[in-house]
Amino acid sequence: MTKEYRRGTHTIFNIQIHLCWMTKYRYKVLTGDLAVRTRDLIRRICTEENVEILKGTVSSDHIHILVSLDPSTPVSTLVKYLKGKTSRMLQIQYPDLKKRYWGQHLWARGYFAVSVGNVTAEMVKQYIEHHLEEGTQGDDVFRIEK
């Protein structure tokens, strides 16, 4: 076994999922401090749910992340937590969002999820890496697109 495998109490696993979701109406609101706060909230939620972020990008109107899930975490539950908790916290902390998203829905309905299988994790990482334009900020693992 390689060190790419994660271990639980009674499990050894490597479940990787590429997730993507958009802001409602594709409004480009995820910029500046709001983008940084979004990334921080996603990191915190993933840590709480025992999910490891392998790569990620906060673009102005959508999020891409490649995560490693614990077998006990359903993808739909993770996305529900990520979208629900970030939407609630961001709208509390940034009151201007309430004007644009009066129905309290920051994120569009639905999401994209694909397990890494037909494509390799390296291909998804490269896709996310090349998805960015020059002038990005943040660390190498989870950056913010300007």
N, C-alpha and C positions, 0 to 999 in steps of 0.2 A: 504494500500500500504506500502511496505517496503522501506527502504532507498536505496535498490539496484536499484530502478528506477531513471532514469535521467529525467530532465524536460527541455523542450524547451519553447518557447513563447506560443505555443498552443498545446504542446504535452507532454505526459508522456511516457517514453519508456525504454526498456531494450533489446537492440539488440546487441548480442555478437557474434563475428565472430573469429574463429581461422584461422590465415593466416600463410602460410609458403612459402618461396621461396628460391631458391638456387643460388649460384654463378655459372657463366657460366663454364662449364666443371667440375663442383664440385671442382675447385681449392680451396685449404684451405688457403685463403688469409686474412680472417677476424680474425686476431690475434693482440695482443698488442694494440698500439695506434690506429690502423685502426679499430679494433673492438669497442673501446671506442668511436671513432668519429662516427662510423656507428650508434651506439646506441643513441648518442646525436642527430644526424640528424633525426633519426626516431622519437625520442621524440618531437623534434621541429616541424616536419611536422604534427604529430598527434595533437599537441596543436593548430597549425594553422587551422587544419581542424575540430576542435571540437571533436576529437576522444580521448577516454580515454584508455590508455594501462592498462590492468588488470594484465597481466603477460607477460613476454617475455624472450627470450634467443637469444643471438648472438653466434652461433657456428662457427667453423672455415670455414665452407662451406655453411651454410644456416642460415635463420632467422625463428624463431617461435614467433608469438605474438598472444595473446588473447586480442581483443579490444572491446570496447563498442562504437558503431557507432550512430551518429545522424541519424534519419530517412531520412534526406535530402541528405545524403552522400552515393552515390553508392559504393559498394565494389570495382568494377573495377576502378573507379576514384581514390579511396584511394590507391589502389595498384599501379596504374600508377604514382601517385605522389611519393609514397614511393620508388619505384624502380628507377624512372627517376631522381628525385632530388638527391637521395643518390648516384647514379652512377655518375652523373655529378660532384657533389661536391667532392666526394672521388677521382675521377680521376684528378681533378684540384689540390687538396691538396696533393695527393700522386702520383707524376709523374711516379713512378715505375710501377704503375698499367697499365699505357698506353702501356708499353712494353708487358705485358702479355695479355691485352685486347685491341689489336690494333684496333678493330672495334668499340670501345667506348661503348661496352656492358658489364658491370660488371656482370649483372644478367642473368641467363638462361631464356629462354622464359617460359612464363606461371607462374602459382602459384597455390597453394592449398588453398581453402577457404571452410570452413564449418561453418554453424550456430550452435550455441550451442542449441541443442534440443534433438537429439537422445542420446547425452551424456550430462551430466551436466557440468556447468562451472567448478565446483570443480574437476571433472574428468580430464578436460583439464589442469587445473592448476597443478594437481598432475603429469600429464604426462610431462608437461614442467619442473616441479620441479625435477622429477626423470630422465629427459633427460640429466641433467648435471652430469659431473663427479666431483669427489672431487677436490678441489683446484680452485673453481670458484671465480671470483672477482666481485665486484659491489654490488648494493643494493639488497634487497629482491625481488623487483618487476621486475626488468629487468636486468639480469646478463649476464656476458660474460663467455663462456666456454673456458677453457685453452686447 
